[in-house]
Amino acid sequence: MYSTIKKISFAVILTALSAFTVNAQNATMWKVDKAHTSVNFSVNHFFSAVTGKFTSFEGNINFDPANLQGSSVNFTIPVKSVNTDDSKRDKHLQSADFFDAKSYPNMTFVSTRFEKKSDKDYVAYGKLTIRNISKDIALPFKITGEMEHPMMKGTIILGLASTIKINRNDYGVGTGSWATTMVVGDNVDININMELNRMK
């Protein structure tokens, strides 16, 4: 009797693990349309906001609202792609005073789990790494739309938008006198708009 119960329990565990594995592998894979995706930021300089963007990025995105367990994001941004419409300032941002692009060429975000807030609102939890410093963050994002592409037969497009505020000093972005908030503000507002696509 004990042997039979043990076998049944083992079979149930295997079935559950098998279902989890299927879920983890079945999240929809999306391709980032770089021409219609932007990574923008804003930070105060004294009393005025300075805006900029990162012009280069790579991302592996698997997302399915019906399979959040199998959803994942792995996003990389080369810090040398920073662009604030001022070449002197951009060069300074890449220096050891701020991003230190030579020593730490990339910023990364790697998700650990997803949470649904509503039919359109979700949160991707994960680790943001800048200057080799990793912090757990909650990245909220909204589904702005999903439809079949009117000019690309058999292609589905998905729009996502995310806004988050981070403290640059948490990641050592701004060393020495630049670590103070007298000239450059602590908080950086990040705004990401993404257009993803996949085959139907």
N, C-alpha and C positions, 0 to 999 in steps of 0.2 A: 504493500500500500504506500509506504513512504517513498519507495523507488518510483512508483507511478506519479505521485505528486511532484517529486523532484523533476521528473522528465517533463511534466506539463509546465511547471514553472520555468524551466529552462527554455522550452519552446516559446512561451509568452515573451520572455526577455529577448530572445532572438528575433521574434516578430517585431517587437517594439524598436529594437536597434535597426532592423532592416528598414522599417518605415521611416525612421529618422534619417538614415543614410540616403534614401530615395529623395526625401524632402530637401536634404542639404545639397543634392546634386541637381535639383530640378528648377532652381530659381532662374528666371529669365535673364539671359545675357544681353546687355545693351552696349551699343557703340556710341562713344561721345562724338557728336558733330562739332568739331572745334571751331568751325566758321560761325556757329551760332551759340557758342558757349563763352561765358566771360567770368573771370575771377577778379573782382574789384575790391579795393579797400579804401578806407578813409581814416585819417588820424589828425588830431589837432596840432597845428604849429602856432604857438602862442594862443590866439583867440580864433584863428581861422582854420577851417578844415582843408587839408591837402589830400587830394584823391589820387589814386593810382591803380594799376592793374598788373597782373602777371600774364604775359603773352604766350607762355609755353606751359603745357601741362599734359599729363598722361593719366588715364584712369581705366581701371577694370571694374565694371559695375554689373553686378547681378542683383536684380530687384524684382520681386513679385509680391504684391500686397497679400496674396493668398498663401505665400510661402516665405514668411519673414525669417524662419529658421535657416532657410537656404540662401538668404540674401546676404550680399557682402559688397563692400566698397574698398578699393585700394587706389589711392590717388596720390600722385607725385607732382610737385611743382618745382622746377629749377629756379633758384632765387636770382640767378643772373638775368632772368626774363622780366625783372621788375621794371616798370615803366611809369614814371610820374610826369612825363613831358618835360623833363629837365635832366639833361645828360650828366651834369655835374652832381646833382642830387642822387641820381640813380647809381652813379659810381660810388658815392659815399655810402649809400645803403648796402652796397655789395661788400664794403670794406669790413675789417675786423671790428669797427665801431658798432656795426649793426648786425647784418646777417652773416658776415664772414664767409662769403660764397666760396672762397678757395678751400677752406677747411670743411665747410658744411654745405655742399652744393645743392642739396634738395630739402624741401619740406615735404612731409608725408602725412597722410591720414589713412589709418587702417581700422576698419570697423570691427567691433566685437559682437554686437547684437543690434536688432532693430525693434522699435516699439511703435505701435499704431496709436495715434491720438484721435483721429477721425478718418472719414473716408478719403480725405485729401491731405491730412497732416500726419507726419511721421517724425521719428527721431532716430538718427543713427548714432549709437554710442561707439566710442572707439578711442584710439590714441593719436593725438596730434604731436608730431615731432618736428621741432625747429632747433637748429644748432645742437643737435644730438640730445636735446632735452625733450622727454616725452611726458605728456600730461593727458589724463583721461578727460574727454570732453563729451558733451551731448550736442550733436549737430542737428537742429530742427530743419526739416525741409517740407515743402508743399508740392503736391502734384498740381501743376498749372493746366494740364490738358493732355489728352491722349487721343490720337486719331490715325487713320490711314493717310499716308502722304498723298496729296492730290496729284503730284507730278512724278512720283516714284512708285510704280505699281508693285504691290506686294510688300510695301515697307510701312511699318508702324512707327510713329514718332511719339515721344514722351517728353513733356516739359517739366522740369523741376526747378524750384527756387529756394534758396537758403540764405538766411541772414544770421550772423552770430557775432558776438563781441568777445574779444580775447584781450588779456593784459600782456603787452609785449615783454614786460620785465619778468614774467613767469618763465620766459624762454631765453632770457639773456640777450634780447634784441635791444641794444642800446647799452654800451659799456662805459665805464668812467663817468665823465660829466654828462654823457648822453643818456645815462640811466635815470637821471632826474626828470621830473615832469615839467620843469620850468619852460623849456623850449618845445619839446615833443611830448604830447600827451601819453599817458599810460595805455589807455584803451584804444584798440583798433577795431573798427567796424568792418566786417567782411561780408560781402554780398556776392553770391554765386548764382548765376542763371545758366541752366544747362538744357540743351536739346539733345536727346538720345534717340537712337533709332535701332530697329531690328527688322529682320525679315518676318513676314507674317507666318 
